Amino acid sequence: MPEIPLAPLDRIFRKAGAKRVSESATRALRDLIEKVCYEIAKEAIILAAHAGRKTVIREDVLLAARHVVKYSNAIWEG
């Protein structure tokens, strides 16, 4: 079951300039965001554990995001 509600994502589309947004487009964005967030969270947990911590900190998330985005770019390009 999805964790992120659709309404905030619809507002993001509209702030970005969309006049109309289909529900399927909003759902697709939600699904992508949730997948990326899940991968970043998994990587951040690994980084915290590698540093000997149980607590995930901001730096773990930022480093994990760079790693996940870099890996994602390779997937999209390849």
All heavy atoms as a GROMACS GRO file, in nm:
protein
  612
    1MET      N    1   0.085  -0.119   0.000
    1MET     CA    2   0.000   0.000   0.000
    1MET      C    3   0.089   0.124   0.000
    1MET      O    4   0.184   0.133   0.077
    1MET     CB    5  -0.090  -0.001   0.122
    1MET     CG    6  -0.180   0.117   0.132
    1MET     SD    7  -0.313   0.083   0.247
    1MET     CE    8  -0.420   0.213   0.204
    2PRO      N    9   0.057   0.221  -0.084
    2PRO     CA   10   0.139   0.343  -0.093
    2PRO      C   11   0.141   0.423   0.036
    2PRO      O   12   0.043   0.426   0.111
    2PRO     CB   13   0.069   0.422  -0.204
    2PRO     CG   14  -0.009   0.323  -0.282
    2PRO     CD   15  -0.049   0.217  -0.184
    3GLU      N   16   0.254   0.487   0.061
    3GLU     CA   17   0.272   0.568   0.182
    3GLU      C   18   0.245   0.716   0.157
    3GLU      O   19   0.208   0.788   0.247
    3GLU     CB   20   0.416   0.553   0.233
    3GLU     CG   21   0.454   0.412   0.275
    3GLU     CD   22   0.388   0.368   0.404
    3GLU    OE1   23   0.356   0.454   0.488
    3GLU    OE2   24   0.366   0.248   0.419
    4ILE      N   25   0.269   0.762   0.034
    4ILE     CA   26   0.260   0.904   0.003
    4ILE      C   27   0.122   0.935  -0.058
    4ILE      O   28   0.082   0.872  -0.156
    4ILE     CB   29   0.371   0.944  -0.096
    4ILE    CG1   30   0.509   0.917  -0.035
    4ILE    CG2   31   0.358   1.091  -0.137
    4ILE    CD1   32   0.624   0.938  -0.129
    5PRO      N   33   0.050   1.034  -0.002
    5PRO     CA   34  -0.079   1.070  -0.059
    5PRO      C   35  -0.065   1.140  -0.194
    5PRO      O   36   0.038   1.201  -0.223
    5PRO     CB   37  -0.139   1.163   0.046
    5PRO     CG   38  -0.029   1.203   0.135
    5PRO     CD   39   0.083   1.106   0.119
    6LEU      N   40  -0.168   1.131  -0.276
    6LEU     CA   41  -0.164   1.188  -0.411
    6LEU      C   42  -0.178   1.340  -0.412
    6LEU      O   43  -0.119   1.407  -0.499
    6LEU     CB   44  -0.274   1.126  -0.496
    6LEU     CG   45  -0.261   0.976  -0.525
    6LEU    CD1   46  -0.381   0.927  -0.604
    6LEU    CD2   47  -0.132   0.947  -0.600
    7ALA      N   48  -0.254   1.397  -0.322
    7ALA     CA   49  -0.281   1.541  -0.326
    7ALA      C   50  -0.154   1.628  -0.326
    7ALA      O   51  -0.144   1.720  -0.408
    7ALA     CB   52  -0.374   1.580  -0.211
    8PRO      N   53  -0.057   1.602  -0.239
    8PRO     CA   54   0.064   1.686  -0.243
    8PRO      C   55   0.139   1.674  -0.376
    8PRO      O   56   0.196   1.772  -0.424
    8PRO     CB   57   0.150   1.632  -0.128
    8PRO     CG   58   0.056   1.561  -0.038
    8PRO     CD   59  -0.054   1.509  -0.126
    9LEU      N   60   0.136   1.557  -0.437
    9LEU     CA   61   0.204   1.539  -0.565
    9LEU      C   62   0.130   1.612  -0.676
    9LEU      O   63   0.194   1.670  -0.766
    9LEU     CB   64   0.218   1.391  -0.596
    9LEU     CG   65   0.301   1.313  -0.494
    9LEU    CD1   66   0.299   1.165  -0.527
    9LEU    CD2   67   0.441   1.365  -0.488
   10ASP      N   68   0.000   1.614  -0.669
   10ASP     CA   69  -0.079   1.691  -0.765
   10ASP      C   70  -0.045   1.840  -0.753
   10ASP      O   71  -0.028   1.909  -0.854
   10ASP     CB   72  -0.228   1.667  -0.742
   10ASP     CG   73  -0.313   1.728  -0.850
   10ASP    OD1   74  -0.300   1.685  -0.967
   10ASP    OD2   75  -0.391   1.820  -0.820
   11ARG      N   76  -0.030   1.888  -0.629
   11ARG     CA   77   0.008   2.028  -0.608
   11ARG      C   78   0.146   2.057  -0.664
   11ARG      O   79   0.169   2.164  -0.721
   11ARG     CB   80   0.001   2.064  -0.460
   11ARG     CG   81  -0.141   2.077  -0.408
   11ARG     CD   82  -0.146   2.139  -0.269
   11ARG     NE   83  -0.081   2.058  -0.167
   11ARG     CZ   84  -0.141   1.964  -0.095
   11ARG    NH1   85  -0.268   1.935  -0.116
   11ARG    NH2   86  -0.074   1.898  -0.004
   12ILE      N   87   0.237   1.963  -0.652
   12ILE     CA   88   0.372   1.981  -0.708
   12ILE      C   89   0.363   1.995  -0.860
   12ILE      O   90   0.427   2.082  -0.919
   12ILE     CB   91   0.464   1.865  -0.667
   12ILE    CG1   92   0.497   1.875  -0.518
   12ILE    CG2   93   0.592   1.865  -0.751
   12ILE    CD1   94   0.568   1.755  -0.461
   13PHE      N   95   0.284   1.909  -0.924
   13PHE     CA   96   0.265   1.920  -1.069
   13PHE      C   97   0.214   2.060  -1.106
   13PHE      O   98   0.262   2.122  -1.200
   13PHE     CB   99   0.162   1.816  -1.118
   13PHE     CG  100   0.222   1.688  -1.167
   13PHE    CD1  101   0.186   1.568  -1.108
   13PHE    CD2  102   0.310   1.685  -1.273
   13PHE    CE1  103   0.237   1.447  -1.154
   13PHE    CE2  104   0.362   1.566  -1.320
   13PHE     CZ  105   0.325   1.446  -1.260
   14ARG      N  106   0.115   2.107  -1.030
   14ARG     CA  107   0.055   2.236  -1.061
   14ARG      C  108   0.152   2.352  -1.036
   14ARG      O  109   0.158   2.447  -1.114
   14ARG     CB  110  -0.075   2.254  -0.985
   14ARG     CG  111  -0.178   2.152  -1.035
   14ARG     CD  112  -0.312   2.162  -0.970
   14ARG     NE  113  -0.393   2.045  -1.000
   14ARG     CZ  114  -0.451   2.020  -1.116
   14ARG    NH1  115  -0.435   2.101  -1.216
   14ARG    NH2  116  -0.524   1.912  -1.132
   15LYS      N  117   0.232   2.343  -0.930
   15LYS     CA  118   0.335   2.445  -0.904
   15LYS      C  119   0.439   2.446  -1.017
   15LYS      O  120   0.497   2.550  -1.047
   15LYS     CB  121   0.405   2.419  -0.771
   15LYS     CG  122   0.327   2.462  -0.651
   15LYS     CD  123   0.407   2.440  -0.524
   15LYS     CE  124   0.330   2.479  -0.402
   15LYS     NZ  125   0.406   2.456  -0.278
   16ALA      N  126   0.461   2.329  -1.076
   16ALA     CA  127   0.557   2.318  -1.186
   16ALA      C  128   0.498   2.370  -1.317
   16ALA      O  129   0.569   2.380  -1.417
   16ALA     CB  130   0.602   2.173  -1.203
   17GLY      N  131   0.368   2.403  -1.316
   17GLY     CA  132   0.308   2.464  -1.432
   17GLY      C  133   0.203   2.383  -1.505
   17GLY      O  134   0.149   2.430  -1.606
   18ALA      N  135   0.172   2.264  -1.458
   18ALA     CA  136   0.071   2.182  -1.525
   18ALA      C  137  -0.068   2.243  -1.505
   18ALA      O  138  -0.104   2.282  -1.395
   18ALA     CB  139   0.073   2.040  -1.471
   19LYS      N  140  -0.144   2.249  -1.613
   19LYS     CA  141  -0.283   2.297  -1.604
   19LYS      C  142  -0.376   2.184  -1.562
   19LYS      O  143  -0.468   2.203  -1.484
   19LYS     CB  144  -0.329   2.351  -1.740
   19LYS     CG  145  -0.245   2.464  -1.791
   19LYS     CD  146  -0.268   2.589  -1.712
   19LYS     CE  147  -0.188   2.703  -1.774
   19LYS     NZ  148  -0.145   2.800  -1.680
   20ARG      N  149  -0.348   2.066  -1.617
   20ARG     CA  150  -0.426   1.947  -1.583
   20ARG      C  151  -0.331   1.831  -1.565
   20ARG      O  152  -0.231   1.820  -1.636
   20ARG     CB  153  -0.526   1.916  -1.694
   20ARG     CG  154  -0.631   2.023  -1.712
   20ARG     CD  155  -0.723   1.990  -1.824
   20ARG     NE  156  -0.785   1.860  -1.801
   20ARG     CZ  157  -0.885   1.812  -1.870
   20ARG    NH1  158  -0.935   1.880  -1.970
   20ARG    NH2  159  -0.937   1.693  -1.843
   21VAL      N  160  -0.365   1.743  -1.472
   21VAL     CA  161  -0.282   1.625  -1.445
   21VAL      C  162  -0.375   1.506  -1.426
   21VAL      O  163  -0.467   1.511  -1.345
   21VAL     CB  164  -0.196   1.644  -1.317
   21VAL    CG1  165  -0.107   1.524  -1.293
   21VAL    CG2  166  -0.114   1.772  -1.325
   22SER      N  167  -0.348   1.399  -1.499
   22SER     CA  168  -0.431   1.280  -1.483
   22SER      C  169  -0.394   1.210  -1.352
   22SER      O  170  -0.283   1.223  -1.301
   22SER     CB  171  -0.411   1.183  -1.600
   22SER     OG  172  -0.283   1.125  -1.594
   23GLU      N  173  -0.490   1.137  -1.300
   23GLU     CA  174  -0.465   1.062  -1.178
   23GLU      C  175  -0.356   0.957  -1.201
   23GLU      O  176  -0.273   0.933  -1.113
   23GLU     CB  177  -0.593   0.996  -1.127
   23GLU     CG  178  -0.574   0.929  -0.993
   23GLU     CD  179  -0.702   0.875  -0.934
   23GLU    OE1  180  -0.810   0.931  -0.961
   23GLU    OE2  181  -0.693   0.774  -0.861
   24SER      N  182  -0.354   0.899  -1.321
   24SER     CA  183  -0.251   0.797  -1.348
   24SER      C  184  -0.112   0.860  -1.350
   24SER      O  185  -0.015   0.795  -1.308
   24SER     CB  186  -0.280   0.725  -1.480
   24SER     OG  187  -0.273   0.813  -1.589
   25ALA      N  188  -0.099   0.985  -1.396
   25ALA     CA  189   0.031   1.052  -1.393
   25ALA      C  190   0.074   1.078  -1.250
   25ALA      O  191   0.192   1.059  -1.214
   25ALA     CB  192   0.024   1.183  -1.471
   26THR      N  193  -0.020   1.122  -1.167
   26THR     CA  194   0.012   1.146  -1.026
   26THR      C  195   0.051   1.017  -0.956
   26THR      O  196   0.146   1.012  -0.879
   26THR     CB  197  -0.108   1.213  -0.956
   26THR    OG1  198  -0.146   1.330  -1.030
   26THR    CG2  199  -0.073   1.254  -0.815
   27ARG      N  200  -0.019   0.910  -0.987
   27ARG     CA  201   0.014   0.779  -0.928
   27ARG      C  202   0.152   0.731  -0.975
   27ARG      O  203   0.228   0.675  -0.897
   27ARG     CB  204  -0.093   0.675  -0.963
   27ARG     CG  205  -0.223   0.694  -0.891
   27ARG     CD  206  -0.325   0.584  -0.927
   27ARG     NE  207  -0.454   0.612  -0.871
   27ARG     CZ  208  -0.488   0.587  -0.745
   27ARG    NH1  209  -0.401   0.533  -0.663
   27ARG    NH2  210  -0.609   0.616  -0.702
   28ALA      N  211   0.183   0.754  -1.101
   28ALA     CA  212   0.313   0.714  -1.154
   28ALA      C  213   0.425   0.790  -1.082
   28ALA      O  214   0.527   0.731  -1.045
   28ALA     CB  215   0.320   0.738  -1.305
   29LEU      N  216   0.405   0.921  -1.062
   29LEU     CA  217   0.505   1.000  -0.990
   29LEU      C  218   0.520   0.948  -0.848
   29LEU      O  219   0.632   0.931  -0.798
   29LEU     CB  220   0.466   1.147  -0.990
   29LEU     CG  221   0.563   1.241  -0.916
   29LEU    CD1  222   0.701   1.238  -0.980
   29LEU    CD2  223   0.508   1.383  -0.913
   30ARG      N  224   0.407   0.920  -0.782
   30ARG     CA  225   0.412   0.868  -0.645
   30ARG      C  226   0.490   0.736  -0.639
   30ARG      O  227   0.575   0.716  -0.553
   30ARG     CB  228   0.271   0.846  -0.591
   30ARG     CG  229   0.275   0.799  -0.445
   30ARG     CD  230   0.168   0.705  -0.401
   30ARG     NE  231   0.121   0.612  -0.497
   30ARG     CZ  232  -0.008   0.581  -0.512
   30ARG    NH1  233  -0.100   0.640  -0.440
   30ARG    NH2  234  -0.044   0.490  -0.601
   31ASP      N  235   0.462   0.647  -0.732
   31ASP     CA  236   0.529   0.517  -0.733
   31ASP      C  237   0.680   0.533  -0.752
   31ASP      O  238   0.759   0.466  -0.684
   31ASP     CB  239   0.470   0.427  -0.840
   31ASP     CG  240   0.326   0.388  -0.812
   31ASP    OD1  241   0.279   0.408  -0.698
   31ASP    OD2  242   0.258   0.340  -0.906
   32LEU      N  243   0.718   0.621  -0.844
   32LEU     CA  244   0.862   0.645  -0.867
   32LEU      C  245   0.928   0.705  -0.744
   32LEU      O  246   1.038   0.662  -0.704
   32LEU     CB  247   0.881   0.736  -0.987
   32LEU     CG  248   0.854   0.674  -1.123
   32LEU    CD1  249   0.851   0.782  -1.230
   32LEU    CD2  250   0.958   0.569  -1.155
   33ILE      N  251   0.864   0.804  -0.685
   33ILE     CA  252   0.921   0.868  -0.567
   33ILE      C  253   0.937   0.768  -0.453
   33ILE      O  254   1.040   0.765  -0.385
   33ILE     CB  255   0.834   0.988  -0.523
   33ILE    CG1  256   0.850   1.102  -0.623
   33ILE    CG2  257   0.869   1.034  -0.382
   33ILE    CD1  258   0.753   1.216  -0.602
   34GLU      N  259   0.837   0.684  -0.433
   34GLU     CA  260   0.845   0.586  -0.325
   34GLU      C  261   0.957   0.486  -0.350
   34GLU      O  262   1.029   0.448  -0.257
   34GLU     CB  263   0.712   0.516  -0.306
   34GLU     CG  264   0.610   0.605  -0.238
   34GLU     CD  265   0.481   0.535  -0.201
   34GLU    OE1  266   0.459   0.420  -0.242
   34GLU    OE2  267   0.401   0.597  -0.127
   35LYS      N  268   0.975   0.443  -0.475
   35LYS     CA  269   1.083   0.349  -0.506
   35LYS      C  270   1.219   0.412  -0.480
   35LYS      O  271   1.307   0.350  -0.420
   35LYS     CB  272   1.074   0.302  -0.651
   35LYS     CG  273   0.962   0.206  -0.675
   35LYS     CD  274   0.951   0.168  -0.822
   35LYS     CE  275   0.828   0.083  -0.846
   35LYS     NZ  276   0.808   0.053  -0.988
   36VAL      N  277   1.236   0.536  -0.524
   36VAL     CA  278   1.364   0.605  -0.505
   36VAL      C  279   1.389   0.627  -0.356
   36VAL      O  280   1.501   0.603  -0.307
   36VAL     CB  281   1.368   0.737  -0.584
   36VAL    CG1  282   1.490   0.821  -0.545
   36VAL    CG2  283   1.368   0.711  -0.733
   37CYS      N  284   1.288   0.671  -0.283
   37CYS     CA  285   1.303   0.693  -0.139
   37CYS      C  286   1.339   0.565  -0.066
   37CYS      O  287   1.423   0.565   0.025
   37CYS     CB  288   1.176   0.753  -0.080
   37CYS     SG  289   1.149   0.924  -0.126
   38TYR      N  290   1.277   0.455  -0.105
   38TYR     CA  291   1.307   0.326  -0.043
   38TYR      C  292   1.453   0.288  -0.066
   38TYR      O  293   1.522   0.244   0.026
   38TYR     CB  294   1.212   0.219  -0.100
   38TYR     CG  295   1.234   0.082  -0.042
   38TYR    CD1  296   1.187   0.050   0.084
   38TYR    CD2  297   1.304  -0.016  -0.113
   38TYR    CE1  298   1.207  -0.076   0.138
   38TYR    CE2  299   1.325  -0.142  -0.058
   38TYR     CZ  300   1.276  -0.172   0.066
   38TYR     OH  301   1.299  -0.296   0.119
   39GLU      N  302   1.502   0.306  -0.188
   39GLU     CA  303   1.641   0.274  -0.219
   39GLU      C  304   1.737   0.364  -0.143
   39GLU      O  305   1.840   0.318  -0.093
   39GLU     CB  306   1.667   0.283  -0.370
   39GLU     CG  307   1.593   0.178  -0.451
   39GLU     CD  308   1.624   0.035  -0.407
   39GLU    OE1  309   1.741   0.004  -0.378
   39GLU    OE2  310   1.531  -0.047  -0.401
   40ILE      N  311   1.704   0.492  -0.133
   40ILE     CA  312   1.789   0.585  -0.055
   40ILE      C  313   1.790   0.543   0.091
   40ILE      O  314   1.895   0.542   0.155
   40ILE     CB  315   1.740   0.730  -0.072
   40ILE    CG1  316   1.768   0.778  -0.215
   40ILE    CG2  317   1.807   0.822   0.030
   40ILE    CD1  318   1.705   0.911  -0.250
   41ALA      N  319   1.674   0.508   0.146
   41ALA     CA  320   1.667   0.466   0.287
   41ALA      C  321   1.750   0.341   0.311
   41ALA      O  322   1.826   0.334   0.410
   41ALA     CB  323   1.522   0.443   0.327
   42LYS      N  324   1.739   0.242   0.220
   42LYS     CA  325   1.819   0.120   0.237
   42LYS      C  326   1.968   0.152   0.236
   42LYS      O  327   2.044   0.101   0.320
   42LYS     CB  328   1.787   0.020   0.124
   42LYS     CG  329   1.657  -0.053   0.141
   42LYS     CD  330   1.633  -0.168   0.047
   42LYS     CE  331   1.716  -0.175  -0.078
   42LYS     NZ  332   1.679  -0.284  -0.170
   43GLU      N  333   2.011   0.235   0.142
   43GLU     CA  334   2.152   0.271   0.132
   43GLU      C  335   2.198   0.350   0.254
   43GLU      O  336   2.308   0.329   0.306
   43GLU     CB  337   2.176   0.352   0.004
   43GLU     CG  338   2.320   0.386  -0.023
   43GLU     CD  339   2.406   0.266  -0.062
   43GLU    OE1  340   2.351   0.164  -0.106
   43GLU    OE2  341   2.529   0.277  -0.048
   44ALA      N  342   2.114   0.440   0.304
   44ALA     CA  343   2.148   0.519   0.423
   44ALA      C  344   2.164   0.430   0.545
   44ALA      O  345   2.253   0.452   0.628
   44ALA     CB  346   2.041   0.626   0.447
   45ILE      N  347   2.082   0.328   0.557
   45ILE     CA  348   2.092   0.234   0.669
   45ILE      C  349   2.225   0.158   0.661
   45ILE      O  350   2.293   0.139   0.762
   45ILE     CB  351   1.972   0.137   0.670
   45ILE    CG1  352   1.844   0.214   0.704
   45ILE    CG2  353   1.994   0.021   0.766
   45ILE    CD1  354   1.716   0.138   0.673
   46ILE      N  355   2.263   0.119   0.542
   46ILE     CA  356   2.391   0.050   0.523
   46ILE      C  357   2.507   0.142   0.562
   46ILE      O  358   2.601   0.100   0.630
   46ILE     CB  359   2.405   0.001   0.377
   46ILE    CG1  360   2.307  -0.112   0.350
   46ILE    CG2  361   2.549  -0.041   0.346
   46ILE    CD1  362   2.292  -0.147   0.203
   47LEU      N  363   2.500   0.267   0.521
   47LEU     CA  364   2.607   0.363   0.554
   47LEU      C  365   2.617   0.384   0.705
   47LEU      O  366   2.728   0.390   0.760
   47LEU     CB  367   2.583   0.496   0.483
   47LEU     CG  368   2.600   0.493   0.331
   47LEU    CD1  369   2.547   0.622   0.269
   47LEU    CD2  370   2.746   0.471   0.293
   48ALA      N  371   2.503   0.398   0.771
   48ALA     CA  372   2.505   0.416   0.917
   48ALA      C  373   2.565   0.294   0.985
   48ALA      O  374   2.649   0.306   1.076
   48ALA     CB  375   2.363   0.441   0.968
   49ALA      N  376   2.527   0.175   0.942
   49ALA     CA  377   2.581   0.052   1.001
   49ALA      C  378   2.731   0.042   0.977
   49ALA      O  379   2.807   0.003   1.067
   49ALA     CB  380   2.510  -0.070   0.942
   50HIS      N  381   2.775   0.080   0.857
   50HIS     CA  382   2.918   0.076   0.825
   50HIS      C  383   2.996   0.171   0.917
   50HIS      O  384   3.111   0.141   0.953
   50HIS     CB  385   2.940   0.116   0.679
   50HIS     CG  386   3.083   0.116   0.638
   50HIS    ND1  387   3.154  -0.001   0.621
   50HIS    CD2  388   3.168   0.216   0.611
   50HIS    CE1  389   3.280   0.029   0.586
   50HIS    NE2  390   3.289   0.161   0.579
   51ALA      N  391   2.933   0.281   0.956
   51ALA     CA  392   2.997   0.377   1.046
   51ALA      C  393   2.982   0.336   1.193
   51ALA      O  394   3.027   0.407   1.282
   51ALA     CB  395   2.938   0.516   1.025
   52GLY      N  396   2.919   0.221   1.218
   52GLY     CA  397   2.903   0.172   1.354
   52GLY      C  398   2.790   0.239   1.430
   52GLY      O  399   2.789   0.240   1.553
   53ARG      N  400   2.693   0.293   1.357
   53ARG     CA  401   2.580   0.360   1.420
   53ARG      C  402   2.450   0.286   1.390
   53ARG      O  403   2.437   0.224   1.286
   53ARG     CB  404   2.566   0.504   1.366
   53ARG     CG  405   2.674   0.597   1.412
   53ARG     CD  406   2.652   0.740   1.359
   53ARG     NE  407   2.708   0.754   1.224
   53ARG     CZ  408   2.638   0.756   1.112
   53ARG    NH1  409   2.508   0.747   1.115
   53ARG    NH2  410   2.698   0.768   0.995
   54LYS      N  411   2.356   0.297   1.484
   54LYS     CA  412   2.222   0.246   1.462
   54LYS      C  413   2.132   0.358   1.408
   54LYS      O  414   2.028   0.332   1.348
   54LYS     CB  415   2.162   0.192   1.591
   54LYS     CG  416   2.230   0.067   1.641
   54LYS     CD  417   2.163   0.017   1.767
   54LYS     CE  418   2.231  -0.108   1.818
   54LYS     NZ  419   2.170  -0.156   1.942
   55THR      N  420   2.173   0.482   1.432
   55THR     CA  421   2.095   0.598   1.391
   55THR      C  422   2.140   0.646   1.254
   55THR      O  423   2.259   0.670   1.231
   55THR     CB  424   2.112   0.712   1.493
   55THR    OG1  425   2.072   0.665   1.622
   55THR    CG2  426   2.030   0.833   1.454
   56VAL      N  427   2.045   0.661   1.164
   56VAL     CA  428   2.073   0.719   1.033
   56VAL      C  429   2.074   0.870   1.049
   56VAL      O  430   1.982   0.928   1.107
   56VAL     CB  431   1.964   0.677   0.931
   56VAL    CG1  432   1.987   0.746   0.797
   56VAL    CG2  433   1.960   0.526   0.914
   57ILE      N  434   2.180   0.934   1.000
   57ILE     CA  435   2.190   1.079   1.011
   57ILE      C  436   2.179   1.145   0.874
   57ILE      O  437   2.181   1.076   0.770
   57ILE     CB  438   2.322   1.120   1.081
   57ILE    CG1  439   2.445   1.074   1.002
   57ILE    CG2  440   2.326   1.068   1.225
   57ILE    CD1  441   2.578   1.123   1.058
   58ARG      N  442   2.168   1.275   0.876
   58ARG     CA  443   2.149   1.353   0.754
   58ARG      C  444   2.254   1.320   0.649
   58ARG      O  445   2.222   1.302   0.531
   58ARG     CB  446   2.154   1.502   0.790
   58ARG     CG  447   2.139   1.596   0.674
   58ARG     CD  448   2.145   1.742   0.722
   58ARG     NE  449   2.119   1.833   0.613
   58ARG     CZ  450   2.212   1.881   0.531
   58ARG    NH1  451   2.338   1.846   0.546
   58ARG    NH2  452   2.179   1.964   0.434
   59GLU      N  453   2.378   1.312   0.690
   59GLU     CA  454   2.487   1.286   0.596
   59GLU      C  455   2.472   1.149   0.529
   59GLU      O  456   2.506   1.134   0.412
   59GLU     CB  457   2.624   1.297   0.666
   59GLU     CG  458   2.663   1.441   0.700
   59GLU     CD  459   2.592   1.497   0.822
   59GLU    OE1  460   2.526   1.419   0.896
   59GLU    OE2  461   2.599   1.620   0.842
   60ASP      N  462   2.420   1.052   0.603
   60ASP     CA  463   2.395   0.920   0.544
   60ASP      C  464   2.293   0.932   0.430
   60ASP      O  465   2.311   0.874   0.324
   60ASP     CB  466   2.340   0.822   0.649
   60ASP     CG  467   2.436   0.794   0.763
   60ASP    OD1  468   2.558   0.796   0.740
   60ASP    OD2  469   2.387   0.770   0.875
   61VAL      N  470   2.188   1.007   0.455
   61VAL     CA  471   2.082   1.023   0.356
   61VAL      C  472   2.135   1.095   0.232
   61VAL      O  473   2.111   1.054   0.119
   61VAL     CB  474   1.961   1.098   0.415
   61VAL    CG1  475   1.858   1.128   0.308
   61VAL    CG2  476   1.899   1.017   0.529
   62LEU      N  477   2.213   1.203   0.254
   62LEU     CA  478   2.266   1.278   0.140
   62LEU      C  479   2.362   1.195   0.057
   62LEU      O  480   2.357   1.198  -0.067
   62LEU     CB  481   2.333   1.407   0.190
   62LEU     CG  482   2.240   1.506   0.258
   62LEU    CD1  483   2.319   1.626   0.311
   62LEU    CD2  484   2.130   1.552   0.164
   63LEU      N  485   2.449   1.121   0.123
   63LEU     CA  486   2.544   1.036   0.051
   63LEU      C  487   2.469   0.923  -0.021
   63LEU      O  488   2.500   0.891  -0.136
   63LEU     CB  489   2.648   0.979   0.147
   63LEU     CG  490   2.760   0.897   0.084
   63LEU    CD1  491   2.836   0.979  -0.020
   63LEU    CD2  492   2.856   0.849   0.192
   64ALA      N  493   2.373   0.865   0.045
   64ALA     CA  494   2.294   0.758  -0.016
   64ALA      C  495   2.219   0.811  -0.139
   64ALA      O  496   2.213   0.743  -0.242
   64ALA     CB  497   2.195   0.701   0.086
   65ALA      N  498   2.165   0.931  -0.129
   65ALA     CA  499   2.092   0.989  -0.242
   65ALA      C  500   2.184   1.008  -0.362
   65ALA      O  501   2.147   0.978  -0.475
   65ALA     CB  502   2.029   1.122  -0.201
   66ARG      N  503   2.306   1.056  -0.336
   66ARG     CA  504   2.402   1.073  -0.446
   66ARG      C  505   2.432   0.939  -0.511
   66ARG      O  506   2.437   0.927  -0.633
   66ARG     CB  507   2.531   1.136  -0.396
   66ARG     CG  508   2.525   1.286  -0.388
   66ARG     CD  509   2.661   1.345  -0.378
   66ARG     NE  510   2.736   1.286  -0.268
   66ARG     CZ  511   2.807   1.353  -0.182
   66ARG    NH1  512   2.817   1.482  -0.189
   66ARG    NH2  513   2.872   1.292  -0.085
   67HIS      N  514   2.450   0.836  -0.430
   67HIS     CA  515   2.481   0.704  -0.482
   67HIS      C  516   2.364   0.647  -0.562
   67HIS      O  517   2.382   0.596  -0.671
   67HIS     CB  518   2.518   0.609  -0.367
   67HIS     CG  519   2.550   0.472  -0.412
   67HIS    ND1  520   2.460   0.369  -0.405
   67HIS    CD2  521   2.662   0.419  -0.468
   67HIS    CE1  522   2.514   0.259  -0.454
   67HIS    NE2  523   2.636   0.287  -0.493
   68VAL      N  524   2.244   0.658  -0.507
   68VAL     CA  525   2.126   0.602  -0.574
   68VAL      C  526   2.099   0.677  -0.703
   68VAL      O  527   2.070   0.615  -0.806
   68VAL     CB  528   2.003   0.605  -0.480
   68VAL    CG1  529   1.875   0.576  -0.555
   68VAL    CG2  530   2.022   0.505  -0.366
   69VAL      N  531   2.109   0.808  -0.703
   69VAL     CA  532   2.084   0.886  -0.823
   69VAL      C  533   2.189   0.855  -0.929
   69VAL      O  534   2.157   0.838  -1.047
   69VAL     CB  535   2.079   1.037  -0.792
   69VAL    CG1  536   2.081   1.120  -0.918
   69VAL    CG2  537   1.956   1.069  -0.708
   70LYS      N  538   2.314   0.844  -0.888
   70LYS     CA  539   2.421   0.810  -0.983
   70LYS      C  540   2.395   0.673  -1.044
   70LYS      O  541   2.406   0.655  -1.165
   70LYS     CB  542   2.556   0.811  -0.910
   70LYS     CG  543   2.675   0.799  -0.999
   70LYS     CD  544   2.801   0.810  -0.915
   70LYS     CE  545   2.919   0.842  -1.001
   70LYS     NZ  546   3.041   0.857  -0.921
   71TYR      N  547   2.357   0.577  -0.962
   71TYR     CA  548   2.327   0.441  -1.010
   71TYR      C  549   2.204   0.444  -1.100
   71TYR      O  550   2.201   0.380  -1.204
   71TYR     CB  551   2.305   0.348  -0.891
   71TYR     CG  552   2.266   0.208  -0.930
   71TYR    CD1  553   2.358   0.124  -0.992
   71TYR    CD2  554   2.137   0.160  -0.907
   71TYR    CE1  555   2.322  -0.004  -1.030
   71TYR    CE2  556   2.102   0.032  -0.943
   71TYR     CZ  557   2.194  -0.051  -1.005
   71TYR     OH  558   2.158  -0.177  -1.041
   72SER      N  559   2.103   0.523  -1.063
   72SER     CA  560   1.981   0.533  -1.144
   72SER      C  561   2.012   0.592  -1.280
   72SER      O  562   1.957   0.550  -1.380
   72SER     CB  563   1.876   0.619  -1.072
   72SER     OG  564   1.837   0.556  -0.953
   73ASN      N  565   2.100   0.692  -1.285
   73ASN     CA  566   2.137   0.753  -1.412
   73ASN      C  567   2.201   0.650  -1.503
   73ASN      O  568   2.174   0.647  -1.624
   73ASN     CB  569   2.232   0.870  -1.392
   73ASN     CG  570   2.161   0.993  -1.337
   73ASN    OD1  571   2.041   1.004  -1.347
   73ASN    ND2  572   2.237   1.083  -1.279
   74ALA      N  573   2.282   0.562  -1.447
   74ALA     CA  574   2.346   0.458  -1.527
   74ALA      C  575   2.240   0.362  -1.583
   74ALA      O  576   2.252   0.316  -1.697
   74ALA     CB  577   2.448   0.382  -1.444
   75ILE      N  578   2.138   0.334  -1.506
   75ILE     CA  579   2.031   0.245  -1.552
   75ILE      C  580   1.954   0.310  -1.666
   75ILE      O  581   1.928   0.249  -1.768
   75ILE     CB  582   1.934   0.209  -1.436
   75ILE    CG1  583   2.006   0.119  -1.335
   75ILE    CG2  584   1.809   0.141  -1.488
   75ILE    CD1  585   1.928   0.093  -1.210
   76TRP      N  586   1.918   0.438  -1.648
   76TRP     CA  587   1.840   0.508  -1.751
   76TRP      C  588   1.920   0.525  -1.880
   76TRP      O  589   1.865   0.519  -1.989
   76TRP     CB  590   1.792   0.644  -1.701
   76TRP     CG  591   1.690   0.632  -1.593
   76TRP    CD1  592   1.706   0.668  -1.462
   76TRP    CD2  593   1.557   0.579  -1.601
   76TRP    NE1  594   1.592   0.641  -1.390
   76TRP    CE2  595   1.499   0.587  -1.474
   76TRP    CE3  596   1.481   0.526  -1.706
   76TRP    CZ2  597   1.370   0.544  -1.448
   76TRP    CZ3  598   1.353   0.484  -1.679
   76TRP    CH2  599   1.298   0.493  -1.552
   77GLU      N  600   2.051   0.549  -1.866
   77GLU     CA  601   2.134   0.571  -1.985
   77GLU      C  602   2.168   0.440  -2.056
   77GLU      O  603   2.190   0.439  -2.174
   77GLU     CB  604   2.263   0.644  -1.945
   77GLU     CG  605   2.238   0.786  -1.901
   77GLU     CD  606   2.360   0.849  -1.837
   77GLU    OE1  607   2.467   0.784  -1.832
   77GLU    OE2  608   2.348   0.963  -1.790
   78GLY      N  609   2.179   0.332  -1.978
   78GLY     CA  610   2.220   0.204  -2.033
   78GLY      C  611   2.109   0.126  -2.082
   78GLY      O  612   2.060   0.084  -2.170
   0.00000   0.00000   0.00000
